[in-house]
Amino acid sequence: MGERLTKTDIEKIEAEIEDRTLVQRPLLLEAVKEARAQGDLSENFEYYAAKREKNKNESRIRYLKRVLKFATLEDDTSAADEVGINNTVTVFFPEDGIEERYKLVTSIRSDSLNGLVSIESPLGAAIRGARVGEKRTVVVNNQISYEVEIRAIDNSTDDESDEIRKF
């Protein structure tokens, strides 16, 4: 099974593929041509750097096309009073006595260091569909689990700062 993507994720991926194909590819090919014209390729760092950038671009295009090919569409709608994709949630950890805010996103946009939690992560799976005041158990593995309480739900929408993950 491939990535679980929302309609917005798919649109962002298609836009990146288009940009890399129609804008970046011709520029990178021209950079390779210019570097090659400088002469001896055995000691031409600019040529190898240009080729590396061109190959990285082509690899990214192939990766994004493969993601789209095997992706499944994930519904990002949820009731106004329950945690869903693109909602920012205030979660209370009773064991530690702290509150934290997380935005629930698909795995291709997840970035836990910046508060973007995947719906496929233990925390994301546990809180998805929860309502304010509900307590959920987050199961990490057979030996580790912990409790969380939903304190607030901000029905935010997808914003441009949630980028498609790089590889």
C-alpha positions in Angstrom: 0.0 0.0 0.0 1.2 3.5 -0.8 0.9 6.8 0.9 -2.4 8.0 2.2 -2.9 11.5 0.6 -5.6 14.2 0.7 -6.7 16.0 -2.4 -4.6 18.9 -1.4 -1.5 16.7 -1.1 -2.1 15.4 -4.6 -2.4 18.9 -6.0 0.8 20.0 -4.3 2.7 16.9 -5.7 1.3 17.5 -9.2 2.4 21.2 -9.0 5.9 20.2 -7.9 6.2 17.7 -10.7 5.1 20.3 -13.2 7.5 22.9 -11.9 10.4 20.4 -11.9 9.6 19.2 -15.4 8.8 22.4 -17.2 10.9 25.0 -15.3 13.8 23.4 -13.5 14.6 20.6 -16.0 15.4 23.0 -18.9 17.5 25.2 -16.6 19.5 22.2 -15.2 20.1 20.8 -18.7 21.4 24.2 -19.8 23.7 24.3 -16.8 25.1 20.9 -17.7 25.7 22.0 -21.3 27.5 25.2 -20.2 29.7 23.3 -17.8 30.5 20.6 -20.4 31.6 23.4 -22.9 34.3 24.5 -20.4 36.6 21.7 -21.6 38.3 18.9 -19.8 35.7 16.9 -17.9 38.1 15.0 -15.7 38.8 18.1 -13.5 35.6 20.0 -14.2 33.8 20.4 -10.8 31.1 22.6 -12.3 30.1 19.8 -14.7 29.9 17.2 -12.0 27.9 19.6 -9.8 25.5 20.4 -12.6 25.0 16.7 -13.4 24.4 15.9 -9.7 21.7 18.6 -9.5 20.1 17.4 -12.8 20.0 13.8 -11.5 18.6 14.9 -8.1 15.8 16.7 -10.0 15.0 13.7 -12.2 15.1 11.4 -9.1 12.6 13.7 -7.3 10.3 13.6 -10.3 10.4 9.8 -10.4 9.8 9.6 -6.7 6.7 11.9 -6.8 5.2 10.1 -9.7 5.6 6.8 -7.9 4.0 8.3 -4.8 1.0 9.4 -6.9 0.8 6.0 -8.7 0.4 4.0 -5.5 -1.4 6.6 -3.3 -4.8 6.1 -1.8 -7.1 9.1 -1.4 -7.7 10.0 2.3 -10.8 12.0 3.2 -9.8 15.1 5.1 -13.3 16.1 6.2 -14.3 15.7 9.9 -17.1 17.0 12.1 -16.5 20.4 13.6 -16.2 18.9 17.1 -13.8 16.1 16.3 -10.1 15.8 15.5 -9.4 15.4 11.8 -6.7 15.9 9.2 -5.4 19.5 9.1 -6.8 20.3 12.6 -4.6 21.8 15.2 -5.1 20.0 18.5 -4.1 20.9 22.1 -3.2 17.6 23.8 -2.7 17.2 27.6 -0.3 14.6 28.8 -1.5 13.8 32.4 1.6 11.7 33.2 3.9 14.7 32.5 1.4 17.5 33.3 2.1 19.3 30.1 0.1 20.5 27.2 1.3 20.6 23.6 -0.2 21.6 20.2 0.0 19.4 17.2 -1.4 19.6 13.7 -2.7 16.3 12.3 -1.4 15.7 8.7 -0.8 12.9 6.3 2.5 11.1 6.5 4.0 12.8 3.5 3.8 16.2 5.3 4.6 15.0 8.8 7.4 16.8 10.7 7.1 15.9 14.4 9.9 18.4 15.3 7.6 21.2 14.1 4.3 19.9 15.5 3.1 18.2 12.4 1.9 14.7 13.5 1.1 12.0 11.0 -2.3 10.2 11.0 -0.3 7.0 10.8 1.8 7.7 13.9 0.6 6.2 17.3 -0.4 9.6 18.6 -2.1 10.7 15.4 -4.0 7.4 15.1 -5.1 7.6 18.7 -6.4 11.2 18.6 -8.0 11.2 15.2 -11.8 11.3 15.6 -11.6 12.3 19.3 -13.6 15.2 20.8 -12.7 17.8 23.4 -12.5 16.3 26.8 -12.0 12.7 25.6 -9.1 10.7 26.9 -7.3 8.3 24.5 -4.7 5.7 25.0 -1.7 6.0 22.7 -0.2 2.5 22.1 3.4 2.7 21.0 4.1 -1.0 21.2 3.1 -4.1 23.3 4.9 -2.7 26.4 4.6 1.1 26.1 1.4 3.1 26.1 0.3 6.4 27.6 -2.9 8.5 28.1 -3.7 11.8 26.5 -6.6 14.2 26.8 -7.9 16.4 24.1 -8.2 20.0 25.4 -9.0 22.0 22.3 -9.5 21.6 18.6 -8.7 24.4 16.1 -10.4 23.6 12.8 -7.6 25.0 10.8 -7.1 24.3 7.1 -4.2 23.2 5.1 -1.7 26.0 4.7 1.3 26.5 2.4 3.9 26.0 5.1 3.0 22.3 5.2 5.4 21.1 2.5 5.6 17.7 0.9 8.5 15.9 2.6 11.8 15.8 0.9 13.9 12.7 0.7 
